[in-house]
């Protein structure tokens, strides 16, 4: 069973392997296309995409958004909470031991 520590180690490893200019690059396009469109992604491509999504959502940066005068900005706090909730939902799916899941018939995209 995977743990959050495994995911953090994975994020650290993949972050080291990601090019500095990954966002907006041809490699990012190829990775996201392979994961979401073609469905033929390698595990490294899938790891880079997952890491990039988590980075975009600020999941590994727990700071509270403030304005120039160090006041909490409620609207940005709500956005951050929502994006972090998305990451938590993804982790919830990834961290479940597959042996404890009920068998489901594949009906979508067969």
C-alpha positions as CSV (number, residue, x, y, z in Angstrom):
1,X,0.0,0.0,0.0
2,X,1.3,3.5,-0.9
3,X,1.6,6.1,1.8
4,X,1.7,9.9,1.6
5,X,5.5,9.7,2.3
6,X,5.8,7.6,-0.9
7,X,4.0,10.3,-2.8
8,X,6.2,13.0,-1.4
9,X,9.3,11.0,-2.3
10,X,7.8,10.5,-5.8
11,X,7.2,14.3,-6.1
12,X,10.8,15.1,-5.0
13,X,12.2,12.5,-7.4
14,X,10.1,13.6,-10.4
15,X,10.7,17.3,-9.6
16,X,14.4,16.7,-10.0
17,X,13.8,14.9,-13.3
18,X,11.5,17.6,-14.7
19,X,13.2,20.2,-16.9
20,X,13.3,23.7,-15.5
21,X,11.1,24.9,-18.4
22,X,8.7,22.0,-18.3
23,X,5.5,24.1,-18.1
24,X,4.6,25.1,-21.6
25,X,7.2,22.9,-23.2
26,X,6.9,20.3,-25.9
27,X,7.6,17.6,-23.3
28,X,4.8,18.8,-21.1
29,X,2.4,18.7,-24.2
30,X,3.6,15.2,-25.0
31,X,3.2,14.0,-21.4
32,X,-0.3,15.5,-20.9
33,X,-1.4,14.2,-24.3
34,X,-0.1,10.7,-23.5
35,X,-1.9,10.7,-20.1
36,X,-5.2,12.3,-21.0
37,X,-5.8,11.9,-24.7
38,X,-3.9,8.9,-26.1
39,X,-3.8,6.8,-23.0
40,X,-0.3,5.5,-23.8
41,X,1.7,7.3,-21.1
42,X,4.8,5.8,-19.5
43,X,5.0,5.7,-15.8
44,X,7.5,8.5,-15.9
45,X,5.2,10.7,-18.0
46,X,2.3,10.0,-15.6
47,X,4.4,10.9,-12.6
48,X,5.5,14.2,-14.2
49,X,1.9,15.0,-15.0
50,X,0.7,14.2,-11.5
51,X,3.6,16.2,-10.0
52,X,2.8,19.2,-12.3
53,X,-0.9,19.1,-11.4
54,X,0.0,19.1,-7.7
55,X,2.4,21.9,-8.2
56,X,-0.2,24.0,-10.1
57,X,-2.7,23.3,-7.2
58,X,-0.1,24.4,-4.6
59,X,-0.5,21.1,-2.8
60,X,3.2,21.1,-1.7
61,X,3.2,24.8,-0.8
62,X,0.9,25.2,2.2
63,X,1.3,28.9,2.6
64,X,-1.8,31.1,3.1
65,X,-2.2,33.6,0.3
66,X,-1.9,37.2,1.5
67,X,-1.9,40.7,-0.1
68,X,1.0,43.2,0.0
69,X,0.1,44.2,3.6
70,X,0.1,40.6,4.8
71,X,-3.7,40.4,5.1
72,X,-5.3,37.1,4.3
73,X,-7.2,37.3,1.0
74,X,-10.4,35.2,1.5
75,X,-11.1,34.7,-2.2
76,X,-7.7,33.3,-2.8
77,X,-7.9,31.2,0.3
78,X,-11.1,29.6,-1.0
79,X,-9.4,28.9,-4.4
80,X,-6.4,27.4,-2.7
81,X,-8.7,25.2,-0.5
82,X,-10.5,24.0,-3.6
83,X,-7.4,23.2,-5.5
84,X,-5.9,21.4,-2.6
85,X,-9.2,19.5,-2.1
86,X,-8.8,18.2,-5.7
87,X,-5.3,17.0,-4.9
88,X,-6.6,15.3,-1.8
89,X,-9.3,13.5,-3.8
90,X,-6.6,12.3,-6.3
91,X,-4.5,11.0,-3.4
92,X,-7.5,9.4,-1.8
93,X,-7.9,7.3,-5.0
94,X,-4.1,6.6,-5.3
95,X,-3.6,5.6,-1.7
96,X,-6.3,3.0,-1.4
97,X,-5.1,-0.6,-1.3
98,X,-6.6,-2.1,-4.5
99,X,-7.2,-5.4,-2.8
100,X,-9.8,-3.8,-0.5
101,X,-11.7,-2.3,-3.4
102,X,-14.8,-4.0,-4.8
103,X,-14.5,-5.3,-8.4
104,X,-16.2,-3.0,-10.9
105,X,-17.1,-3.7,-14.4
106,X,-15.3,-1.5,-16.9
107,X,-18.0,0.2,-19.0
108,X,-16.5,3.5,-19.8
109,X,-13.9,3.7,-22.6
110,X,-13.6,-0.1,-23.1
